[in-house]
Structures are given as structure tokens and as C-alpha cells.
Amino acid sequence: MKFIFGSVVGRKFQKVSHKIAKVRCTKKEEHIVLENMHEPIIDIGTWNKAQDKLNGYSRTRDRKYDHPLKGLVYCGECSNKATIRCREEKRKNGTVWRATYFICSKRNNYSRLCDCKQISANLIEEAVNEKVREEIEKVNLSEKEIEQIYKQAQKEAKSKSNLLQTKIQELKKALKNIENTIEEIYQDKINKIIQIEDFKTIYEKKQKERNKILREIKGIEKELEEANQKSPKINFKEIKQIANKFLKMEKPNKMILERLIERIEFSKEKNIKIRFFFRH
């Protein structure tokens, strides 16, 4: 029977701020793992069998609360997605009071102290209904004008896509230069042209630059993917029909909202900004 010595895992939690007593769960890569710190309770074979069995379970997350605007609302202060929250209280008369609101996800999980506070979901719903109604009343255009507007929107979407692709190409070129530099200083170290200490200093600096560029490329690629997914796939007439259908609904339909609205932002002053997929 083969045994291995157990590990100790630290830094699973971290204080959000020295000003408050709350803590947050750290990411797995932030944990501090010390190997071979104590004698294990079970052998490695039993451990592996248990892990295989646990990994074989399929788990489905049961979402207690949902909202048709979920995924469309963002914090106007830090641009992070907003989380839907719901509070319930049972009154003395037996009725249940419920309040649904959106809150910045970074403020909600304390991973970042954002100044933007929560906002009632009802306020955002009212703003969306009013704004859609205003936009529909503006639509009184000829077929030719509609066609021109739609072509202009497509042109702007393509221009943004081209700009992002150009940025990616420029970053990849800079990345290639850094990788060539790393290879050159490595050869200089092998040939004893530079000292090991100098090599380490330059290597660490170039690696930081490389990692920074890789993060930038990943961010722009994500932005490009989102832009391509949200680019208008329907014409202006269809958008008008969808908006009219939305206004006649008693309850908002998530699928229709996603075809009309690109993004909703709310500020700490509770100002609401709505960005549609169509423009006049």
C-alpha cells in the first residue's frame, strides 16, 4: 500500500479591506500550498478512486432568482456586470414582501470596492419601457431612409471590427519582437556574453511585458467576439415590429429584450443609460 504525505493549503480567504471585517474566497491559483506537511489518513489509491467518483457526478445549478434583464445590466462606474438579488420578508399579516434589485457584481462579492450601490429592478424596467416607447414614436421614415440608416449601422459595426483586428495584429507583432529578444538574450547567456544575473533581470522584465501583451490580446479578442455576436442580424423594420410586440406584453420577454437592447448601465446617482442595437 503506497502512501504520500499530505499537503496544507493556506490563503483560502482574504480580507476585503482593513476597514471592514468581511472576507472573500480567493481563487485557486492564489492559494498557498505546502506539500508533505503531515502523514495522510488514507492511501493514494483510495484518494484517487474517491476523486473519480466525485468528478463523475453531474451537478445542475438551481437558480433561485431570475429576471428578463439579467445579463444586460452593467455597473456604470466600473463597467462590470450587475448581479440580480432578491430580498424577502414575511409580514405579520402573513403576506410576503419582496424587493428585487441589481448590484455591481464586484461590490456584491467584495472582490473590488465599487462606489455604485444597488438599484431597484423596477426602476430599470420602467426606464426600459419608457425608452423603447420613445424610440418607437421616432420611427416615421421612408423605405429609403430606413435602408440608409441600416447600411450606416452595418458600416460602423464593420469599422469597429476592423479597428480591433488591427490592434490585435499590432500587439502580436510586439509580442513576436519580445519573444525574439528573449531568445537572443538566452543565446547570449549560453555563449557567456552576458552574466546569469543580467540574463535573469532582462528575462523577468521581458516576461512581464509579454504577459501584459497577452492579457491585452485576450481582452480585445473577447471584445471583438462580443461585437460580432451583437452586430445587427435583422433589419430596421423587424426591430420596429419586435419593439411594438415588447410594448404590448404584460411581462417582458428575455429573448425579445436581448434582440432590442445591447447594454443597460446605472450610475451611483441611479441614472440609467440604455444602449439599443438600432439608432436614428
Secondary structure, DSSP 8 states (H G I E B T S, - for coil): -----EEEEE-SEEES-TTS--EEE--GGG-EEEEEEE--SS-HHHHHHHHHHHHT-------S---TTTTTEEETTT--BEEEEEEEEE-TTS-EEEEEEEEEHHHHTTSS--S---EEHHHHHHHHHHHHHHHHHH----HHHHHHHHHHHHHHHHHHHHHHHHHHHHHHHHHHHHHHHHHHHHHHHHTTSS-HHHHHHHHHHHHHHHHHHHHHHHHHHHHHHHHHHHS--S-HHHHHHHHHHHHH-SS--HHHHHHHEEEEEE-TT--EEEEES---
